[in-house]
Amino acid sequence: MSNKIIKAIDKMTTVFASKITLVELNEMVDVLTVRKKEVKKLKVNSWVRFKRGKYEGDLGQVIFSFFLFLLFIFILIAIFFIILFLFFIYFNLFLIQFFLNSDCIS
């Protein structure tokens, strides 16, 4: 076994080199395949159980969703810009009407 392979394995935190054996080329893809664990999305008012840390095993209820918070902020910003746009349209129409009706224009 090459020293370069052993050095590469030593630097990986998730690989433990207890018994190193050669693998055939047609099996290597299966060895290096990483499976993603499906992550469930949290919903407000759903129940969760802590798996690690100080509160391991405790039951909790989700009362806040950061995604919903961002959506709320986005909607507020959109409403603000719509109101600002309507204000500028109204103000421009007011100025046009004012200048058309005034005696300033010769």
Secondary structure, DSSP 8 states (H G I E B T S, - for coil): --HHHHHHHHH-SS---SS-----HHHHHHHH-----------TT-EEE--SSTTTT-EEE----HHHHHHHHHHHHHHHHHHHHHHHHHHHHHHHHHHHHSS---
